[in-house]
Amino acid sequence: MTTALGRHSLVLAQRSLVKTMRTPEALIDVTLQPVIFLALFTYVFGGAIAGGSQHEYLQYLLPGILGQTIALGGVAIGVNLNEDVGKGVFDRFRALPIGRSAPLVGAVLADIVRYVVVFVVTLAMGYALGFRAQTSVLDVGLAGLLAVSFALCLCWASVFVGMVARTSGAVQGIMMLILLPLSFGSSTFVKSDTMPGWLQAISDNNPLTHLVGAERALLLGDPMGSHLWQTFAWMAGLLVVFVPLALRAYGRKA
């Protein structure tokens, strides 16, 4: 049964990939967004934030932009699934002899490509602007693996919202309402010790703060501290909470 579910999920992941390849504009959020944000924050805000050293701020900023883009990149899966439900695509899936959760698992697996694109584009743009990793190639690869793994866990929240929201516009609105405060209320752009006490407490317990902290350790050699295990704890929590909720909502919808 598990083998069949895996096989069916991979087939549906391939369907999602073909759909993405036929509409390359669907990748704009994970290709142009990190490019624009890196250039914007480095050259418009970097001098003021880092006291005039834009290069120094770029070193701090890139792991943050990576974390933010990874988080925002998950919105698309909820929007796409909601549209598929509205078009009756999932009703056709239900008529097929496949695992009931295969359409959701397949869509999540297909999103691996989007998150790998985020990591490669962000790092390439960073190098073009002057960013340099201070660690080994292995550590850079681990940074990419951690970013993609975190994204696959976080995107289940978007899958859940995609199953319960009435329209794709509502999915996008709800997810942005959650993710924008989450990304700006973290150490993505500035250190949390520059924030007011109440906001610093929120930032220090923000999952993106720990993901970005772990990325800075793996890319720049900063102290890892508790960032890695707290990132793993958040990943496990996201899966425990949102996978059952998404599957239950899907069961009621399809």
GIVEN-V422030 format. One record per pair of residues at least 6 apart in sequence whose ideal C-beta (glycine too) atoms are under 8 Angstrom apart, sorted by the first residue. I is the first residue (numbers start at 0). J is the second residue. Records with the same first field share a line. If there is no record, write none. Layout:
# GIVEN-V422030
I=J + J
This chain:
# GIVEN-V422030
0=98
3=97 + 98
4=98 + 100 + 101 + 104
7=97 + 98 + 101 + 105
8=98 + 100 + 101 + 104 + 105 + 108
9=105 + 108
10=101 + 105
11=92 + 97 + 101 + 102 + 104 + 105 + 106 + 109
12=104 + 105 + 106 + 108 + 109
13=105 + 109
14=105 + 109
15=79 + 105 + 106 + 109 + 110
16=109 + 112
19=25 + 26 + 109 + 112 + 113
25=75
26=113 + 116
28=71 + 72 + 74 + 75
29=68 + 72 + 113 + 114 + 116 + 117 + 120
30=116 + 120
32=68 + 71 + 72
33=64 + 65 + 68 + 117 + 120 + 121 + 124
34=120 + 124
36=64 + 67 + 68
37=57 + 60 + 61 + 64 + 121 + 124 + 125 + 128
38=124 + 128
40=56 + 60 + 64 + 188
41=53 + 56 + 57 + 60 + 128
42=53
44=188
45=52 + 53 + 56 + 57 + 60
46=52 + 53 + 56
48=56 + 188 + 189
49=55 + 56 + 59
54=129
57=125 + 128 + 129 + 130
58=130 + 131 + 219
59=215
60=188
61=121 + 122 + 125 + 130 + 218
62=142 + 211 + 214 + 215 + 218 + 219
63=185 + 186 + 187 + 188 + 211
64=121 + 187
65=117 + 118 + 121 + 122 + 146 + 211 + 214
66=146 + 182 + 185 + 187 + 207 + 210 + 211 + 214
67=182 + 187 + 207
68=117 + 121
69=114 + 117 + 118 + 146 + 147 + 149 + 150 + 153 + 210
70=150 + 153 + 178 + 181 + 182 + 207
71=175 + 178 + 182
72=110 + 113 + 114 + 117 + 150
73=110 + 150 + 153 + 154 + 156 + 157 + 174 + 178
74=157 + 170 + 171 + 174 + 175 + 178
75=110 + 113 + 157
76=106 + 107 + 110 + 154 + 157 + 158 + 161
77=154 + 157 + 158 + 159 + 160 + 161 + 164 + 170 + 171 + 174
78=161 + 167 + 170 + 171
79=106 + 161 + 167
80=103 + 106 + 158 + 161 + 162
81=161 + 162 + 164 + 166 + 167 + 170
82=167
83=89 + 102
84=161 + 162 + 252 + 253
85=166 + 167
89=102 + 249 + 252 + 253
90=253
92=101 + 102 + 253
93=99 + 253
98=104
99=249 + 250 + 253
100=246 + 249
102=249 + 253
103=158 + 245 + 246 + 249
106=158
107=151 + 154 + 155 + 158
110=150 + 151 + 154
111=147 + 151
114=146 + 147 + 150 + 151
115=143 + 147
117=146 + 150
118=142 + 143 + 146 + 147
122=130 + 132 + 139
132=138 + 139 + 218 + 219
133=218 + 219 + 220
134=217 + 218 + 219 + 220
138=217 + 218
139=217 + 218
141=217
142=213 + 214 + 217 + 218
145=210 + 213 + 214 + 217 + 227 + 230
146=210 + 214
148=234
149=206 + 210 + 230 + 233 + 234
152=233 + 234 + 235 + 237 + 238
153=206 + 237
155=237 + 238 + 241 + 242 + 245
156=174 + 177 + 237 + 241
157=170 + 174
158=241 + 245
159=241 + 244 + 245 + 248
160=170 + 173 + 174
161=167 + 170
162=245 + 248 + 249 + 252
163=248
164=170 + 173
181=205 + 206 + 207
182=207
184=198 + 201 + 202 + 205
185=191 + 202 + 205 + 207 + 208 + 211
186=202 + 205 + 207 + 208 + 211 + 212
187=207 + 208 + 211
191=198 + 199 + 202 + 203 + 208
192=199
194=202
202=208
206=229 + 230 + 233 + 237
208=226
209=225 + 226 + 227 + 229 + 230 + 233
210=226 + 230 + 233
212=221 + 223 + 224 + 226
213=223 + 226 + 227 + 230
215=221
216=222 + 223 + 224 + 226 + 227
